[in-house]
Amino acid sequence: MIQDSFLLRVYEGKKVIITGGLGFVGSNLARALVDLGAHVTLVDSLIPEYGGNLRNIAGIERKIAVNISDVRDKHSLPVFLRGKDYLFNLAGQTSHLDSMLDPETDLDINSHAQLSILEACRLHNPDIRIVFASTRQIYGKPDYLPVDEKHPLRPVDVNGINKLAGEQYHLLYDHVHGVRSTVLRMTNTIGPRMRVKDARQTFVGIWIKSVLQNTPFEVWGGDQLRDFTYIDDAVEAFLLAGARPEARGRVYNLGGKGRLSLREFADELVLAAGGGHYSVRQFPKDRKKIDIGDFYSDCSLIASTLEWTPRTSIRTALRRTVAFFRKELSNYL
Ligand SMILES: NC(=O)c1ccc[n+]([C@@H]2O[C@H](COP(=O)([O-])OP(=O)(O)OC[C@H]3O[C@@H](n4cnc5c(N)ncnc54)[C@H](O)[C@@H]3O)[C@@H](O)[C@H]2O)c1
């Protein structure tokens, strides 16, 4: 529970809308905002293949409003957005592989619908404050590590291109139309309520499912370095980004506390779960083409401007995540 008195002052009594609010990040953010005394509305399509799950709002369902609606339906957007103080814009198609198999759906959700949302804000609620969930995927294969915000943007898949367009629309609407927006480029995020039924959100999901079901999982490659953000740290970054006036019109990397190879990460998971087995194998061909190799973020910009740093170690993050799914796994399969 976030007790920060600054965030309480900012969000208490405010009207907040979260697109993609039944998903992993959105629902954890909703919980924090309820704790801070905000009036929270979720908009989520709840398409079965995506990460939305009504179980994600268990315990807060009576304290929030939920609209099962698709952000591609541009005629419904003004109704949701009018009168709101904050928009956390998280609705997204998250699978890199799906974006290569069905690129137009990814375009519709991650790019076109983002433009519709911003148009609805410009026309019906230009004073709203927006935080957009972007991704480190837009950098592509790094030229140097750690990757800072000045790194060239060279997405390696359709999802990266459309997320890049989505974030650039937000910045354009901030700079040109004065619709105040902040972009957070998230790295792999883990924690309670993440998607574990498949690998559409992250490979970590099926690894967790496997160790809890006592079946072996596969590590592809294994030497790639990665960073991971724990969900509570990510939620804090979203809240700060919306609350701090100096964050408007800015782009920030999020990152993790430490970095490790995927093989080391798999060992940490097995440790957290008290057991589990994995095998290391070569990357499947279709994945290799869109893999970015080593990646970890430089998040010193957000640290120096918004005083946000990832606080949770990977060991603690995995311990908490495994504990959550030990009780909840059947609701997430
Ligand atoms: N989790 C991560 O590691 C990570 C990393 C980088 C970026 N992000 C970004 O953060 C955001 C949230 O991701 P998440 O991890 O919570 O994924 P998620 O799949 O759990 O949540 C996304 C939510 O958006 C909803 N959604 C999808 N299309 C929609 C539509 N057309 N209309 C309405 N709702 C729709 C889904 O139903 C789902 O509930 C996404 O935009 C994603 O690109 C996440």
The ligand as an SDF file (V2000), in Angstrom:
LIG
                    3D

 44 48  0  0  0  0  0  0  0  0999 V2000
    4.2050   -5.9390  -18.4120 N   0  0  0  0  0  0  0  0  0  0  0  0
    5.3200   -5.5530  -19.0450 C   0  0  0  0  0  0  0  0  0  0  0  0
    6.3890   -6.1510  -18.8300 O   0  0  0  0  0  0  0  0  0  0  0  0
    5.2970   -4.4010  -20.0140 C   0  0  0  0  0  0  0  0  0  0  0  0
    6.5030   -4.0230  -20.6120 C   0  0  0  0  0  0  0  0  0  0  0  0
    6.4950   -2.9700  -21.5210 C   0  0  0  0  0  0  0  0  0  0  0  0
    5.3100   -2.2870  -21.7950 C   0  0  0  0  0  0  0  0  0  0  0  0
    4.1580   -2.6680  -21.2050 N   0  0  0  0  0  0  0  0  0  0  0  0
    2.9300   -1.9410  -21.5630 C   0  0  0  0  0  0  0  0  0  0  0  0
    2.1220   -1.7360  -20.4350 O   0  0  0  0  0  0  0  0  0  0  0  0
    0.7410   -1.8170  -20.7920 C   0  0  0  0  0  0  0  0  0  0  0  0
    0.0460   -2.7730  -19.8660 C   0  0  0  0  0  0  0  0  0  0  0  0
    0.6340   -4.0490  -20.0340 O   0  0  0  0  0  0  0  0  0  0  0  0
    0.2990   -5.2740  -19.1100 P   0  0  0  0  0  0  0  0  0  0  0  0
    1.5720   -5.9520  -18.8460 O   0  0  0  0  0  0  0  0  0  0  0  0
   -0.5420   -4.8610  -17.9600 O   0  0  0  0  0  0  0  0  0  0  0  0
   -0.5180   -6.1870  -20.1310 O   0  0  0  0  0  0  0  0  0  0  0  0
   -1.9450   -6.8450  -19.9700 P   0  0  0  0  0  0  0  0  0  0  0  0
   -2.1970   -7.6290  -21.2150 O   0  0  0  0  0  0  0  0  0  0  0  0
   -2.0600   -7.5520  -18.6680 O   0  0  0  0  0  0  0  0  0  0  0  0
   -2.8960   -5.5700  -19.9170 O   0  0  0  0  0  0  0  0  0  0  0  0
   -3.3180   -4.9170  -21.0680 C   0  0  0  0  0  0  0  0  0  0  0  0
   -4.8150   -4.7440  -20.9370 C   0  0  0  0  0  0  0  0  0  0  0  0
   -5.2700   -4.0090  -22.0740 O   0  0  0  0  0  0  0  0  0  0  0  0
   -6.5130   -4.5730  -22.4430 C   0  0  0  0  0  0  0  0  0  0  0  0
   -6.7450   -4.2770  -23.8340 N   0  0  0  0  0  0  0  0  0  0  0  0
   -6.0650   -4.7410  -24.9110 C   0  0  0  0  0  0  0  0  0  0  0  0
   -6.5910   -4.2510  -26.0330 N   0  0  0  0  0  0  0  0  0  0  0  0
   -7.6040   -3.4470  -25.6470 C   0  0  0  0  0  0  0  0  0  0  0  0
   -8.5400   -2.6660  -26.3670 C   0  0  0  0  0  0  0  0  0  0  0  0
   -8.5070   -2.6250  -27.6920 N   0  0  0  0  0  0  0  0  0  0  0  0
   -9.4610   -1.9450  -25.6740 N   0  0  0  0  0  0  0  0  0  0  0  0
   -9.4980   -2.0060  -24.3220 C   0  0  0  0  0  0  0  0  0  0  0  0
   -8.6520   -2.7410  -23.5960 N   0  0  0  0  0  0  0  0  0  0  0  0
   -7.7200   -3.4660  -24.2460 C   0  0  0  0  0  0  0  0  0  0  0  0
   -6.3700   -6.0660  -22.1890 C   0  0  0  0  0  0  0  0  0  0  0  0
   -7.6300   -6.7000  -22.0510 O   0  0  0  0  0  0  0  0  0  0  0  0
   -5.5560   -6.0810  -20.9170 C   0  0  0  0  0  0  0  0  0  0  0  0
   -6.3940   -6.1210  -19.7770 O   0  0  0  0  0  0  0  0  0  0  0  0
    0.6910   -2.2310  -22.2630 C   0  0  0  0  0  0  0  0  0  0  0  0
    0.4070   -1.1010  -23.0430 O   0  0  0  0  0  0  0  0  0  0  0  0
    2.0840   -2.7410  -22.5480 C   0  0  0  0  0  0  0  0  0  0  0  0
    2.4870   -2.5080  -23.8890 O   0  0  0  0  0  0  0  0  0  0  0  0
    4.1210   -3.7130  -20.3130 C   0  0  0  0  0  0  0  0  0  0  0  0
  1  2  1  0
  2  3  2  0
  2  4  1  0
  4  5  1  0
  4 44  2  0
  5  6  2  0
  6  7  1  0
  7  8  2  0
  8  9  1  0
  8 44  1  0
  9 10  1  0
  9 42  1  0
 10 11  1  0
 11 12  1  0
 11 40  1  0
 12 13  1  0
 13 14  1  0
 14 15  2  0
 14 16  1  0
 14 17  1  0
 17 18  1  0
 18 19  2  0
 18 20  1  0
 18 21  1  0
 21 22  1  0
 22 23  1  0
 23 24  1  0
 23 38  1  0
 24 25  1  0
 25 26  1  0
 25 36  1  0
 26 27  1  0
 26 35  1  0
 27 28  2  0
 28 29  1  0
 29 30  1  0
 29 35  2  0
 30 31  1  0
 30 32  2  0
 32 33  1  0
 33 34  2  0
 34 35  1  0
 36 37  1  0
 36 38  1  0
 38 39  1  0
 40 41  1  0
 40 42  1  0
 42 43  1  0
M  CHG  2   8   1  16  -1
M  END
$$$$
